[in-house]
Every structure is written in structure tokens, then in C-alpha cells.
Amino acid sequence: MAEVIGIANQKGGVGKTTTAVNLAASLALHNKKVLLIDFDPQANATISLGLKRSEIQHSMVAVINGKKKIVEIIQPTLLEGLFIAPTDQNLVAVDADFYRKEKGLREKILANCLEGIRVQYDFIIIDSAPALGPLTINVLVVADSVIIPVQCEYFALDGLAQLLNTIKLLKPASNPKLQIKGFLPTMFSSQNNLSKQVLDELKAFGKFKFFQDKNNNIIVIPRTIKLAEAPSYGKPIALYDKRSTGNIAYMNLAEAILTSKG
């Protein structure tokens, strides 16, 4: 039975999609069967794995609208063991349509779509939209856990309180099993005093759970040119430059998750 992990932060530009794509790839490289669901209307995860918008016949839009089952739209990627359920920009309209559905049902549409496929994968990673609207709520309702990327820059903590409060409110009625798997500092630069300061502030806050590598160091995702370039080539960093510090960081993250899973 797949563990469903949502990648969420309503603030854009924090490395959410980068994390979804590269964590999924790193888990696949650890011989796990992984499904990445692109649930962000920007469709950046879809493009980052080499799919072209013009070649996508059916996406998560058709699944949510009930026109297709998710198994009908899943596609293989360049990496063995990694599959993607793509999306397109029409997911924006679906987001608006959620409000017309009955409260209590609209939050579970994605969960209903995933029934029957969890047994086919070891992990399902879901990239969510950079907003706390119905799309992200659906991700939080279906997920077993959530990873929250936090950019190591000014205003890093902005919006986190709202996300944490949303999770707290959702748990009792909609998803009692939901846990915060951990906070992931992203875009970290060891040469940048601000990055170090933000990381120190996160650690000092006390409420944040971080991922640790085998040497018990907090896992941070570095700001690197290679990580920024990889999506334009339609590849995860593991295929674009496996020696990069970005790939090492995401492989460490995958190992930390597998270790915690037992």
C-alpha cells in the first residue's frame, strides 16, 4: 500500500515542485515504484519530467471531472519505476468548480480518484498548488503526511502559520491520519549569511521537525544552477547531473524517508 506524501506550501517559489519531482525520482532510484501526481495548474512537475503540453491527451483535469480514471492517464517517465499523472492549466477552472460542490464532498474528490491504485505503488507523491484553495485541501485530505519546503530567504515563515492551522483544522474530521513529515529548508547557500540566519531561526522556533542524514545533519536543499537547469531539459536532477549537490541532497532525503518508514 502506497504512502501518500503531499508537498505543500501556499507560498510560491519555495522549491515545492523541485522537491516533488526530485524526491519522487530519488525514491525510484532506491528501487521503489513511485507515482508523481501533478496537482498544480502550472503543470511544472509535468514539464519537468519531459512531457510536452501539446502531447498530453488526458490529464488530472479529466480525472477530477470524472471523464477518465487515473490509471488511464498515468504515463511512464525516463526513469524506471517513476510514473506521472500529468496535469494542464485547465486545472485552474477545476479549482473554481470545487466551490460549487457540496461541502464535505468537495474535499474528498482526489481521495476518491485514488481509490484502487494505492496498492500498485510504494509511494505516491503529490505536487500541490501554491495556494490554500480546494486543490491543496484535497491533497491534504488524501495524504498520509505532508512535507513543507521552506525557502531559506527573507519572509520564509510568511504563511506557514496559516498552513499549519489548516492542517490542524482538517485532521479531526477530514483526515485524522495526516502528519507533518517534516520541514525542508530549500535554496540554502552556505555563502549566504541570510540562509544561515533563516535556518537558525527555524531551528530556534522549536516546532519544526527536520529531516536528518545518516550523520544526523539537517538535510537542506542547496541553491544550485544544476537544479535550476534540470527542468528545462525535462529531467530530474538525478538524470541531469547525478554528481550535483542538489542530487545528493534529494537522495539523502529519500534515504531519510525510507529509514523512518522502517
Rosetta silent file (secondary structure, phi, psi, omega in degrees, C-alpha in Angstrom):
SEQUENCE: MAEVIGIANQKGGVGKTTTAVNLAASLALHNKKVLLIDFDPQANATISLGLKRSEIQHSMVAVINGKKKIVEIIQPTLLEGLFIAPTDQNLVAVDADFYRKEKGLREKILANCLEGIRVQYDFIIIDSAPALGPLTINVLVVADSVIIPVQCEYFALDGLAQLLNTIKLLKPASNPKLQIKGFLPTMFSSQNNLSKQVLDELKAFGKFKFFQDKNNNIIVIPRTIKLAEAPSYGKPIALYDKRSTGNIAYMNLAEAILTSKG
SCORE:     score description
SCORE:     0.000 S_00000001
   1 L     0.000  126.648 -176.200    0.000    0.000    0.000 S_00000001
   2 L   -67.436  142.025  166.336    1.495    3.314   -1.085 S_00000001
   3 E   -85.139  126.864 -179.271    2.394    6.008    1.375 S_00000001
   4 E   -97.669  119.469 -178.611    0.864    9.227    0.043 S_00000001
   5 E  -117.886  119.786  175.040    3.056   12.280    0.618 S_00000001
   6 E   -90.831  143.075  173.989    1.836   15.767   -0.236 S_00000001
   7 E  -109.121  113.115 -169.804    4.309   18.567   -0.925 S_00000001
   8 L  -137.808  141.682  168.105    2.643   21.757    0.250 S_00000001
   9 L  -173.261  121.396 -175.744    3.266   25.425    0.912 S_00000001
  10 L   -70.588  -10.818  176.520    0.845   28.102   -0.207 S_00000001
  11 L   -84.974  131.214  179.556    3.772   30.421   -0.827 S_00000001
  12 L   -80.366  162.406  174.933    5.155   30.139   -4.357 S_00000001
  13 L    72.741   26.749 -177.648    8.804   29.897   -5.304 S_00000001
  14 L  -106.449    3.882 -179.286    9.895   27.798   -2.338 S_00000001
  15 L    90.919   23.433 -178.014   11.061   24.718   -4.241 S_00000001
  16 H   -66.070  -53.241 -179.642    7.817   22.781   -3.923 S_00000001
  17 H   -67.153  -39.863  176.461    7.745   21.342   -7.436 S_00000001
  18 H   -56.303  -41.521  179.492   11.507   20.817   -7.433 S_00000001
  19 H   -69.482  -43.803  179.827   11.075   18.766   -4.278 S_00000001
  20 H   -58.997  -48.220 -177.310    8.114   16.774   -5.602 S_00000001
  21 H   -65.405  -49.017 -172.247    9.929   15.844   -8.815 S_00000001
  22 H   -80.446  -27.650  171.713   13.319   15.062   -7.320 S_00000001
  23 H   -67.493  -44.321  178.389   12.067   13.268   -4.230 S_00000001
  24 H   -58.574  -44.179  179.534    9.930   11.057   -6.466 S_00000001
  25 H   -64.842  -41.857 -178.579   12.947   10.366   -8.691 S_00000001
  26 H   -65.941  -37.675  176.367   15.211    9.647   -5.723 S_00000001
  27 H   -65.741  -38.820  177.298   12.732    7.170   -4.266 S_00000001
  28 H   -63.604  -36.622  178.319   12.537    5.438   -7.656 S_00000001
  29 H   -70.995  -14.398  172.511   16.334    5.197   -7.679 S_00000001
  30 L   -94.452   24.544  175.374   16.029    3.387   -4.354 S_00000001
  31 L    64.698   33.388  174.051   14.077    0.693   -6.222 S_00000001
  32 L  -106.181  147.250  175.332   10.651    1.939   -5.196 S_00000001
  33 L   -89.736  120.504 -169.315    7.689    2.190   -7.540 S_00000001
  34 E  -127.008  135.505  171.713    6.584    5.805   -7.403 S_00000001
  35 E  -111.706  125.054  173.562    3.669    7.780   -8.834 S_00000001
  36 E  -101.881  121.570  177.536    4.013   11.554   -9.023 S_00000001
  37 E  -103.125  121.276  177.205    0.677   13.355   -9.285 S_00000001
  38 E   -88.553  107.259 -178.654    0.847   16.879  -10.661 S_00000001
  39 E  -118.275   31.147  177.386   -1.966   18.740   -8.909 S_00000001
  40 L  -117.499  121.614 -177.668   -0.701   22.252   -9.591 S_00000001
  41 L   -55.705  -19.829  177.960   -2.341   24.128  -12.512 S_00000001
  42 L   -69.615  -19.627  175.883    1.075   25.475  -13.511 S_00000001
  43 L    59.493   27.394 -177.424    1.916   21.898  -14.589 S_00000001
  44 H   -70.233  -33.582  177.461    5.601   22.428  -13.865 S_00000001
  45 H   -64.914  -39.129  177.812    6.101   18.916  -12.498 S_00000001
  46 H   -59.566  -49.434 -179.202    4.662   17.524  -15.720 S_00000001
  47 H   -67.493  -35.095 -177.796    7.055   19.562  -17.858 S_00000001
  48 H   -65.654  -18.778  178.472    9.981   18.835  -15.532 S_00000001
  49 L  -104.465   19.613  169.486    9.687   15.136  -16.349 S_00000001
  50 L    90.800    2.684  177.464    9.854   15.654  -20.090 S_00000001
  51 L   -83.524  138.934  178.341    6.188   15.718  -21.069 S_00000001
  52 L   -99.436  138.892 -177.639    5.176   18.375  -23.570 S_00000001
  53 H   -54.124  -38.463 -176.368    1.880   20.182  -23.132 S_00000001
  54 H   -69.453  -17.848 -176.322    0.949   19.551  -26.769 S_00000001
  55 H   -98.312   -4.239 -178.198    1.379   15.794  -26.328 S_00000001
  56 L   -87.103  110.522 -179.547   -0.832   15.380  -23.251 S_00000001
  57 L   -81.609  -41.354 -179.134   -4.180   13.997  -24.385 S_00000001
  58 L  -137.513  142.545 -175.439   -5.700   13.466  -20.960 S_00000001
  59 L  -135.646 -170.548  177.700   -4.649   14.797  -17.584 S_00000001
  60 H   -60.432  -20.770  176.724   -5.765   15.078  -13.962 S_00000001
  61 H   -61.512  -45.981  179.269   -8.403   17.515  -15.217 S_00000001
  62 H   -66.260  -32.947  179.235  -10.232   14.650  -16.939 S_00000001
  63 H   -67.540  -48.588 -179.059   -9.842   12.508  -13.812 S_00000001
  64 H   -64.471  -34.034  179.647  -11.331   15.123  -11.485 S_00000001
  65 L   -79.790   -3.042  177.421  -14.164   15.757  -13.946 S_00000001
  66 L    81.248   10.705 -178.696  -14.973   12.046  -13.975 S_00000001
  67 L   -86.635  -22.914  178.777  -14.195   11.576  -17.669 S_00000001
  68 L  -138.620  153.908  169.746  -11.181    9.326  -17.088 S_00000001
  69 L   -89.774  152.438 -174.121   -9.873    7.066  -14.363 S_00000001
  70 H   -60.856  -31.883  179.553   -6.437    7.922  -13.073 S_00000001
  71 H   -63.335  -21.855 -177.969   -4.987    4.641  -14.371 S_00000001
  72 H   -81.583  -15.429 -176.708   -5.888    5.799  -17.885 S_00000001
  73 H  -111.286   -8.585 -178.340   -3.760    8.947  -17.761 S_00000001
  74 L   -67.098  136.233 -178.542   -0.648    7.709  -15.932 S_00000001
  75 E  -126.715  148.136  174.507    2.484    7.787  -18.073 S_00000001
  76 E   -73.468  164.163  177.099    5.986    6.344  -17.649 S_00000001
  77 L  -121.177 -175.357  178.745    8.985    8.663  -17.412 S_00000001
  78 L   -67.759  -17.041 -175.766   12.631    8.425  -18.417 S_00000001
  79 L  -103.686  123.967  179.762   13.374    6.880  -15.033 S_00000001
  80 L   -60.179  132.060  179.221   12.454    3.252  -14.410 S_00000001
  81 L    91.915   -7.822  179.834    9.968    2.937  -11.577 S_00000001
  82 E  -111.640  125.093 -179.740    8.784    6.540  -11.790 S_00000001
  83 E  -124.403  156.978 -179.617    5.384    7.332  -13.281 S_00000001
  84 E  -132.341  139.362  167.934    3.456   10.578  -13.588 S_00000001
  85 E  -101.171  100.454 -171.955   -0.187   11.576  -13.618 S_00000001
  86 L   -74.360  166.901  173.348    0.163   14.819  -15.610 S_00000001
  87 L  -134.987 -179.109  174.328   -1.962   17.916  -15.450 S_00000001
  88 L  -146.136  177.319 -172.165   -2.542   21.022  -17.522 S_00000001
  89 L   -68.606  -12.948  177.215   -3.505   24.639  -16.988 S_00000001
  90 L   -69.732   -8.257  176.219   -7.226   23.843  -17.182 S_00000001
  91 H   -63.470  -20.334  175.744   -6.929   22.636  -13.603 S_00000001
  92 H   -59.468  -44.247 -179.760   -7.465   26.303  -12.686 S_00000001
  93 H   -66.760  -35.976  177.817  -11.093   26.017  -13.811 S_00000001
  94 H   -63.380  -39.567  178.341  -11.498   22.798  -11.847 S_00000001
  95 H   -56.558  -43.524  178.964  -10.274   24.622   -8.746 S_00000001
  96 H   -68.084  -35.982 -178.927  -13.108   27.134   -9.153 S_00000001
  97 H   -65.473  -27.056 -179.293  -15.647   24.358   -9.783 S_00000001
  98 H   -55.628  -34.811 -176.135  -14.873   22.766   -6.419 S_00000001
  99 H   -66.526  -20.614 -179.616  -16.723   25.607   -4.706 S_00000001
 100 H   -82.890  -12.302 -178.652  -19.956   24.589   -6.443 S_00000001
 101 L   -87.894  158.173 -176.501  -19.822   21.120   -4.933 S_00000001
 102 L   -63.914  133.141  177.908  -21.302   20.230   -1.576 S_00000001
 103 L   -61.986  136.920 -175.796  -19.042   20.944    1.380 S_00000001
 104 L   101.794  -26.426  176.180  -17.788   17.700    2.858 S_00000001
 105 L  -103.155  -37.145 -175.445  -17.679   16.056   -0.563 S_00000001
 106 H   -65.632  -25.378 -179.432  -15.534   18.522   -2.497 S_00000001
 107 H   -76.562  -14.133 -173.727  -12.573   17.963   -0.158 S_00000001
 108 H  -112.611   13.709 -177.825  -12.506   14.228   -0.939 S_00000001
 109 H   -63.559  -46.127  179.260  -12.677   14.262   -4.729 S_00000001
 110 H   -64.621  -40.952  178.872   -8.972   13.491   -5.161 S_00000001
 111 H   -58.365  -41.844  178.561   -9.135   10.807   -2.468 S_00000001
 112 H   -64.963  -34.822 -179.723  -11.956    9.100   -4.351 S_00000001
 113 H   -68.546  -25.827 -176.886   -9.926    9.249   -7.572 S_00000001
 114 L   -90.193   -4.860  179.385   -7.019    7.421   -5.926 S_00000001
 115 L   -60.025  130.227  176.758   -9.088    4.501   -4.680 S_00000001
 116 L    96.640  -18.790 -178.134   -7.749    1.266   -6.086 S_00000001
 117 L  -103.763  -11.693 -177.720   -4.316    2.473   -7.209 S_00000001
 118 H   -62.255  -29.755 -179.147   -2.553    2.789   -3.859 S_00000001
 119 H   -72.746  -11.513 -176.156   -1.811   -0.939   -3.880 S_00000001
 120 H   -90.266   -8.668 -174.866    0.117   -0.529   -7.143 S_00000001
 121 L  -132.978  160.117  172.702    2.845    1.777   -5.782 S_00000001
 122 L   -85.569  -37.813  179.188    5.242    2.123   -2.885 S_00000001
 123 E  -138.635  142.974  168.560    4.906    5.907   -2.797 S_00000001
 124 E  -121.249  117.774  179.626    2.531    8.474   -4.264 S_00000001
 125 E  -105.369  131.106 -178.055    3.965   11.995   -4.246 S_00000001
 126 E  -119.579  121.544  174.061    1.567   14.881   -4.917 S_00000001
 127 E   -86.885  122.799 -175.928    2.683   18.341   -6.008 S_00000001
 128 E  -102.277  167.790 -179.671    0.097   20.848   -4.787 S_00000001
 129 L   -75.037  152.258  178.169   -0.838   24.345   -5.900 S_00000001
 130 L   -80.927   60.438  179.668    0.811   27.402   -4.270 S_00000001
 131 L  -165.784  159.284  178.569   -2.425   28.408   -2.542 S_00000001
 132 L  -100.319   44.253  178.157   -4.679   27.148    0.233 S_00000001
 133 L   -90.858 -169.202 -176.631   -7.659   26.633   -2.064 S_00000001
 134 H   -57.297  -34.588  179.949   -9.659   23.465   -2.789 S_00000001
 135 H   -61.039  -49.276 -179.479   -6.854   21.825   -4.784 S_00000001
 136 H   -67.809  -37.921  177.332   -4.431   21.936   -1.871 S_00000001
 137 H   -59.575  -40.819  177.903   -7.159   20.980    0.611 S_00000001
 138 H   -61.733  -37.675  177.367   -7.822   17.866   -1.490 S_00000001
 139 H   -64.677  -44.884 -178.757   -4.134   16.970   -1.285 S_00000001
 140 H   -66.122  -29.427 -179.534   -4.111   17.383    2.499 S_00000001
 141 H   -75.360  -32.937 -177.530   -7.225   15.228    2.851 S_00000001
 142 H   -90.846  -20.479 -172.973   -5.804   12.282    0.880 S_00000001
 143 L   -74.580  146.651  169.234   -2.203   12.443    2.125 S_00000001
 144 L   -78.518  -33.340 -179.025   -0.749   10.304    4.886 S_00000001
 145 E  -153.476  167.156 -179.176    1.813   13.014    5.500 S_00000001
 146 E  -134.208  137.962  172.409    2.993   16.346    4.175 S_00000001
 147 E  -104.686  131.498 -177.393    6.439   17.774    3.509 S_00000001
 148 E  -113.811  104.144  175.955    6.660   21.554    3.771 S_00000001
 149 E   -70.733  137.869  179.414    9.506   23.180    1.815 S_00000001
 150 E  -128.506  117.093 -178.381   10.721   26.419    3.419 S_00000001
 151 E   -69.825  132.169 -179.530   12.868   28.804    1.403 S_00000001
 152 L   -82.045   60.725  179.848   15.976   29.996    3.265 S_00000001
 153 L  -143.008  174.507 -178.558   15.313   33.621    2.457 S_00000001
 154 L   -56.984  145.388 -177.179   13.610   36.668    3.923 S_00000001
 155 L    68.085   19.978 -177.634    9.882   36.186    4.686 S_00000001
 156 L   -58.119  -34.701 -175.567   10.468   32.405    4.837 S_00000001
 157 L   -86.930   -5.152 -179.237    7.956   31.982    7.653 S_00000001
 158 L   -59.921  128.825  175.970    5.236   34.044    5.968 S_00000001
 159 L    86.919  -14.974 -177.772    2.080   31.999    5.551 S_00000001
 160 H   -63.773  -38.101 -179.404    3.328   28.983    7.483 S_00000001
 161 H   -60.324  -39.855  179.781    1.025   29.675   10.415 S_00000001
 162 H   -65.854  -42.299  178.670   -1.995   29.602    8.091 S_00000001
 163 H   -63.843  -45.165 -179.854   -0.909   26.294    6.550 S_00000001
 164 H   -63.627  -37.800  178.223   -0.263   24.725    9.952 S_00000001
 165 H   -68.004  -37.959  177.409   -3.631   25.929   11.215 S_00000001
 166 H   -61.976  -44.218  177.830   -5.368   24.491    8.140 S_00000001
 167 H   -61.039  -42.654  179.826   -3.751   21.121    8.792 S_00000001
 168 H   -61.873  -39.869 -179.150   -4.814   21.306   12.436 S_00000001
 169 H   -73.504  -33.540 -177.210   -8.418   22.054   11.459 S_00000001
 170 H   -72.504  -34.642 -170.325   -8.573   19.353    8.777 S_00000001
 171 H   -55.624  -51.006 -173.002   -7.281   16.486   10.876 S_00000001
 172 H   -58.745  -46.287 -172.916  -10.212   15.765   13.221 S_00000001
 173 H   -97.704  -34.773 -169.691  -12.985   15.496   10.645 S_00000001
 174 H  -104.449  -31.067 -176.724  -11.334   15.029    7.258 S_00000001
 175 L  -158.806   76.718 -177.045   -8.005   13.240    7.729 S_00000001
 176 L   -60.080  -25.384 -176.439   -7.085   12.076   11.251 S_00000001
 177 L   -80.791  -11.796 -173.524   -4.003   10.229    9.965 S_00000001
 178 L   -61.938  127.880  177.642   -2.390   13.336    8.431 S_00000001
 179 E  -127.823  151.418  170.937    1.039   14.088    9.848 S_00000001
 180 E   -83.778  110.523 -177.462    3.670   16.692    9.082 S_00000001
 181 E   -69.124  -35.383  177.432    6.520   14.513    7.870 S_00000001
 182 E   165.572  162.261  174.037    8.957   17.369    8.111 S_00000001
 183 E   -97.448  139.281 -176.091   10.046   20.820    7.061 S_00000001
 184 E  -121.022  104.627  176.260   12.600   21.005    4.272 S_00000001
 185 E   -64.865  128.291 -178.358   14.860   24.083    4.052 S_00000001
 186 E  -121.936  165.706  177.566   15.399   24.885    0.369 S_00000001
 187 L    55.513   39.619 -178.496   17.539   27.255   -1.701 S_00000001
 188 E   -83.683  134.299  176.251   20.188   27.195    1.008 S_00000001
 189 L  -123.940  119.437 -179.498   23.519   28.892    0.329 S_00000001
 190 L   -68.588  -17.365  178.168   26.406   28.264    2.706 S_00000001
 191 L   -89.381   -3.743 -175.232   27.979   31.504    1.460 S_00000001
 192 L  -107.121  116.887 -179.323   24.881   33.499    2.331 S_00000001
 193 H   -62.017  -31.739 -179.837   24.557   34.721    5.906 S_00000001
 194 H   -64.330  -40.956  178.039   20.805   35.146    5.437 S_00000001
 195 H   -58.345  -45.725  179.845   20.402   31.439    4.628 S_00000001
 196 H   -64.867  -38.783 -179.551   22.215   30.505    7.821 S_00000001
 197 H   -65.332  -44.918  179.790   20.187   33.025    9.810 S_00000001
 198 H   -63.060  -42.747  178.829   16.856   31.712    8.498 S_00000001
 199 H   -62.512  -40.996  177.711   17.890   28.125    9.230 S_00000001
 200 H   -63.015  -38.725  178.801   18.908   29.121   12.756 S_00000001
 201 H   -66.198  -39.859  178.251   15.537   30.841   13.235 S_00000001
 202 H   -63.508  -43.292  179.489   13.701   27.737   12.052 S_00000001
 203 H   -66.148  -38.508 -177.744   15.676   25.563   14.453 S_00000001
 204 H   -71.232  -24.753 -177.630   15.145   28.006   17.315 S_00000001
 205 H   -61.606  -34.041  172.041   11.397   28.100   16.721 S_00000001
 206 L    88.640  -23.483 -176.480   11.201   24.605   18.170 S_00000001
 207 L   -91.072   -5.968 -173.622    8.012   23.424   16.456 S_00000001
 208 L   -93.135  132.133  174.630    9.682   22.341   13.247 S_00000001
 209 L   -99.840  125.884 -178.419   10.628   18.739   12.541 S_00000001
 210 E  -109.224  163.005  173.319   13.515   18.416   10.097 S_00000001
 211 L   -89.572  145.482  179.659   14.924   15.548    8.082 S_00000001
 212 E  -125.807  144.755  175.990   18.380   14.310    9.007 S_00000001
 213 L   -82.042 -176.783 -175.512   21.007   12.434    7.021 S_00000001
 214 L   -67.056  -14.972  175.852   22.886    9.421    8.370 S_00000001
 215 L   -96.312   11.096  178.881   25.360   11.756   10.095 S_00000001
 216 L    66.853   22.732  173.120   22.463   13.482   11.898 S_00000001
 217 L   -88.513  142.008  176.099   22.903   16.698    9.920 S_00000001
 218 E   -63.182  130.216  178.964   19.755   18.596    8.949 S_00000001
 219 L   -78.513  123.178  175.121   19.053   17.996    5.273 S_00000001
 220 L  -122.988  146.869  176.816   18.931   21.233    3.307 S_00000001
 221 L   -94.882  118.121 -175.860   18.419   21.630   -0.424 S_00000001
 222 E   -74.713  155.699  171.561   21.159   23.865   -1.816 S_00000001
 223 L   -82.822  111.745 -178.269   20.642   26.647   -4.296 S_00000001
 224 L  -134.577  151.874  177.619   22.409   25.328   -7.399 S_00000001
 225 H   -65.526  -39.458 -177.453   22.471   26.131  -11.084 S_00000001
 226 H   -62.382  -41.509  176.964   22.068   22.458  -11.972 S_00000001
 227 H   -62.657  -37.362 -179.809   18.818   22.140  -10.014 S_00000001
 228 H   -71.727  -32.149 -177.279   17.505   25.233  -11.778 S_00000001
 229 H   -79.106  -35.345 -170.385   18.540   23.941  -15.216 S_00000001
 230 H   -51.281  -44.165 -178.761   17.253   20.367  -14.970 S_00000001
 231 H   -59.477  -33.627 -178.539   13.522   21.105  -15.572 S_00000001
 232 H   -68.620  -16.597  176.298   14.257   22.821  -18.883 S_00000001
 233 H   -99.795    3.050  178.572   15.775   19.536  -20.066 S_00000001
 234 L    67.142   32.793 -177.235   12.786   17.539  -18.859 S_00000001
 235 L  -134.393  146.209  168.294   14.858   15.569  -16.375 S_00000001
 236 L   -70.200  161.456 -176.175   15.088   15.164  -12.611 S_00000001
 237 H   -60.506  -28.683 -179.711   18.449   16.206  -11.223 S_00000001
 238 H   -62.787  -30.791  178.030   19.450   12.538  -10.835 S_00000001
 239 H   -93.427  -24.867 -178.434   19.437   12.134  -14.616 S_00000001
 240 H   -81.203  -44.755  178.627   20.690   15.611  -15.430 S_00000001
 241 L  -159.049   88.623 -174.029   23.706   15.676  -13.100 S_00000001
 242 L   -67.877  -15.650  179.853   23.880   12.893  -10.527 S_00000001
 243 L   -88.918   -4.797 -176.783   27.086   14.333   -9.023 S_00000001
 244 L   -68.897  153.833  178.330   25.493   17.666   -8.163 S_00000001
 245 H   -64.596  -27.975  177.163   24.986   18.683   -4.552 S_00000001
 246 H   -64.746  -43.232  178.740   21.276   19.000   -5.313 S_00000001
 247 H   -65.916  -41.319  178.655   21.031   15.338   -6.275 S_00000001
 248 H   -59.209  -41.987 -179.320   22.987   14.282   -3.200 S_00000001
 249 H   -63.510  -44.125 -178.849   20.575   16.262   -1.006 S_00000001
 250 H   -72.028  -31.863  173.980   17.468   14.682   -2.529 S_00000001
 251 H   -65.792  -39.088  175.877   18.977   11.207   -2.337 S_00000001
 252 H   -63.309  -38.579  178.254   19.648   11.858    1.350 S_00000001
 253 H   -63.061  -44.775  178.653   16.033   12.978    1.751 S_00000001
 254 H   -60.621  -42.463  179.303   14.776    9.771    0.143 S_00000001
 255 H   -63.307  -40.082  178.983   17.002    7.707    2.437 S_00000001
 256 H   -63.188  -40.381  179.577   15.717    9.584    5.485 S_00000001
 257 H   -68.056  -42.066  179.388   12.119    8.887    4.464 S_00000001
 258 H   -66.374  -36.963  178.760   12.808    5.216    3.795 S_00000001
 259 H   -66.240  -42.344 -179.298   14.599    4.860    7.119 S_00000001
 260 H   -68.922  -27.709  179.340   11.726    6.470    9.021 S_00000001
 261 H   -74.028  -21.384  178.160    9.269    4.200    7.209 S_00000001
 262 L    84.186    0.000    0.000   11.214    1.240    8.541 S_00000001
